[in-house]
């Protein structure tokens, strides 16, 4: 056998081995893709359906790289191909990582009570942050592979990020505040709130601002930073219960214990009163020849507050009259707060 025939024979074996190896990797990739598809169909796990193309493509690329290593390809072409495969593999890997993070975030959000709020505000923020981190990290890895100085790029990006951060300080502050509102879940769409003497219903919590529907039908847009730094009374949370307080005055000669007994008797077994909460009758003040008495109790629904207050006052007046107990009346010309 001549030298040329020997070389041809060696090249032929190498090409055959490289081709068979690549076909084997293709079969493995197809098998994994099919396996992930079946798991998705039986278990309903969307993550397997989303990651299957990325994993199969990485196996294809790895098989292609092995093909060029085994085959008698010129060294220069092999290097170019390997560099290209590396860049594409890095892109696929980091995209797969981003998909995994977003799928995990969506799964966590779906288990939350305020999933709609988190999906509208938190998920887009996570998507943007992961996209930037993936792009940044992938670029650093690729630059390191080609022996470029990544530290100088990091320094430049750091200075640029600082400048952008200072220029958009208020915007970033509102975004962070929006993130805080969404995560704390102290406010939710549909909650009725009182803030800065303004009553309204939370319409939407965005990343930069929150929309509040006022009682007159107008929409008030408040920067999230202002909401975070303002004392807010949530009129909806934690429940629809409401504390009812009634004050009245009787003369000093009237027995406080008797008035207390009458007041508690009015509240006893009433359907609008929340009996699991304490009912109190307290002597608030003694002055100007009278007793200031305060009665406090809880009603089950806010809508029942006025009707229950009226019922208590009417019944109290009737029973006091039946007991010959008079409410205190200030002397003529006497003004009292």
N, C-alpha and C positions, 0 to 999 in steps of 0.2 A: 504494500500500500504506500502510495506516495504521500509526501508531506501535505500537499493540497487536499487530497482525499481525507487525510486524518483530521485536518482543520475543519473541513466541511462536515465531517462526521461528528466532531465535538460540538460545533455550532448547532447542528441539527438536534443533538441530544439536549443541549441547553435550552434551545427554543421550545422543544417538546416539554421538557420538565417545567419551564416557566409557564407555558400555556396551561398545562394540567394543574399546576399550583393555583393559578389565577381562577380557573374554573372551580376548583375546590373552595376557594374563598367566596366565590359568587354563590355557590350552593349553601354555604354556611350562612351567608347574609340573608338569602331567601328563606332558609329554615327559621332563623331568628325572627324575621319579619312575620312569618306565618304563625309562629308560636305566640308572639306578642298580640297578634290579631285575635287569636283564639282566647287568650286570657282576657282581652278587652271585651269580647262578646259574652263570655261566661261570667266574669266578675263585674263588668261594667266600669272598670278602672280606665278613665280617659288618658291617664298618664302613659300607659303602655301604647295606646294608639298614637299618641303624639311623639313619643320617643323612638318608635320603631324605624321611621325613615332615617333619622340621624344615626342610629347605631348601625343600620345596614349600610349606609353610605360610608361610614368610617371603616367598616370591614372591607368594602370595595376598594377604598383608597389604600388600605394596608396591603391587600392582595396585589394591587397594581404596583406598589412599591417593591414588594417581593418579586414580582414578575421582572421588573427592570434590574433588580440585583442579580437574579439567576441568569437572565438572558444576556447574550454577548453584545450588549448595547455599548456604543462608544461612551467613554467616561464623561465627556463634556455634556452629552445629551442626558446621561443618567443623572448628573448633578442638577441640571435644569429641571428635569422631571421631579426629582426628589424635593427640590425647593418649592415647586408649584404644589406638590402633594402636601407638603408641610403647611403651607399657607392655607390651603383649602381645608385641611384637617383641623387647624386651629379655629377657623371660622365656624365649622360644623360643631366642634366640641363646645365652644362658648355659646353658640345658639342653643344647643341641647341643654346647657347649664341654665340659660335664661328661661327656657321652657319649663324646666323642672322647678325653678324658683316661683314662676308665675302660677304653675299648677298647684304647688303647695299653698301659695297665698290664696288662690281661689277656693281651695278645699277648706282652708281655715275660715275664710269669710262665709262660706255656705253654712258653717256650723254656728255662726254668730247670730244673735237675736236681731241685730241691726245690719243684716247682710246687705240690704239695698243701699244704705248709707255708705258702708265700707266699699261696696262695689263701685259706687259713683265717685268717691273721693280718694280712698286709699289705694285701690287697684291701679288707677292711672299713674299715681305717684310712684308706686313700686315698679311699674312697667318702664317709666322714664329713667328712674335711677338705675335699674338693672341694665337697661340698654347702654347707658353711659359707662357704667363700670365694665360691662362686657367689651365694649368697643375699646376702652382705654387699656384693659388688661390684655386683650388680644393683640393690640398694637405693640405693647411692650414686649410680649413674647416673640412676635415676628421680628421686631427690631433686634432683639438679643440674638435670634437665630442667624441674622445676617451681619452680626458683629458691629452693630451700630451702638453708639453711646446713648443708652436710654435715660441716664441720670440727668443729662442736660435737658432732655425733653421734659422730664418730670419737674425740673426746676422752673422751666419756662411756663409749663402748665400751672404750676403752683402760684407763680406770680400773677399769671393771667386770671386764675380763679379768684385770687384775693381782690384783684381790681374789679372783677365782675361782681363779686360779693359785696364790696363796698358800694358799688353803683346801684345795685338792686337790693339794698339792705331791707327796705320796707316790704318789698315783694317777697323776699325770702322769709321775713318775719311773719307775714300773713300766711305763707304756705306752711311754715312750721306750726303756727297756731291752728291752722285748719287741720293739720295732721293730729294735733293734740286733741281738738274737739272731737274728731272722728274716733280716736282711740279711747278716750276717756268715756265716751258715750253718755255724758251728762246731758247732752242735747241731742234730740233726734227729730227728723222731719215729722211734723204733726204735733209737736209739743207746744203748749201755750206758755209763754214766758213773760216776765216783767223785768225790764232792764232800762235803767235811766228814766223811770216814770213812763215808759212806753210799753203797752201791752200788745202782743201780737203772737201769731202762730208761725213756728219755724217751717219755712217752705222747702228750702234746700240748703245743705251745707257744702259749699264748694271749697276748693283749695285756697283761694284768695279771699273770698267773702261769703257771707251767709245771707240768704234772702228771708226776710220776715214779713209775713202778710199781716198788715194792720187791720184793725176793726173797721176802718173806713174803706177798705178794699184796696188801698195803695200798698205797694211793695217797698219795704225799707231794706236797702242793701248796706250791710254793716261789715267793715273789714274784720277778718277773723282775729286780728291782734287786739282790736277793741273789745271783742266779746270775751277773750281769754282774760283780759285785765279788768273786767267789769263784774261787779256782783250781780248775779242773775237769780231771780226767783222762778223756779220751774213750777208752773201752776198745774202741770199734768203729772209730773213724777214726784214721789214714787207711786201714788195712787190717786183715786178720785175722792178720797176722804177729805173732810174739811172740819177744822176746829171752829166751833161756834161759841161766842162769848157774849153774855148779857150782863149788864150792870144796872143796878137800881139802888135807891136809898130808902131806908125806913128810920123811924125815930129811935132814939137811944133806949126808950122804954120797952121796945119790942124785943122779944126773945129771939136771939140769933139762931139758936138750935131749932126753934119752931119754924122759922123761915127756911132754914136748911132742910128740914124734914119735908116741908111743902114742896120745895124746889125739886128735890130728888124724887119725890112721889110723882111729879108731873112727867119726869123723864123715864120713869120705870116702865119697862116693857113696851115703850113706843117703837113702832116699826121703823121709823126713820133714824133713830138713834143707834149709833154703833156701840153696843153694850160691851164689846171686848176691850174698849178703851175706858180709861178712868173718867168719872164724872165728878167734878169738884165744885164745892160751894165755899167760898173763902171771904173773910171779912177784910176788905182792902184798906179801910180808913175809918177813923173816928174823929169827926170834927163838926163844928157848927151845929151841934145837937142832933146829929144823924149818923147812921151807919151806912158805909158804902159796901155793898155786897156784890160779889162777882160770881156768876155761874158759868162754868165751862164744860162743854161736852162735844163729842164728835158726831157728825152725821155721815151716813154711808156715801152719799153723792153730793157733789157741789151744788147741783141743781136744787137740792132740797134745803139749802141753807136758809133762804128767805122765808120759805113756808114754815120751816121748823121754828125759826126765831119768832115769827108772828104767833104761831100756836102757843109757844112757851109764854110769851108776854100776855096773851089773852087769858090763858088758863091761870097763870100766876095772879093776875089782877082779880079774876073771879074768886079764887080760893082765899086770897088775902081779904077780900071784902066779906066772904063768908066767915072768916075768923075774926072779923072786926079789927083787922090790922091795916093801918093806913100807910100809904107811901109818903115819904117826906116831901113836904112842899116848902120851898124857901120863902121867907118873909117877903112881903111886898117891897119892891125897890132894891132887893138884894141880888146882886149879880154874882154868879159862880161859874167857874169853868166846868 
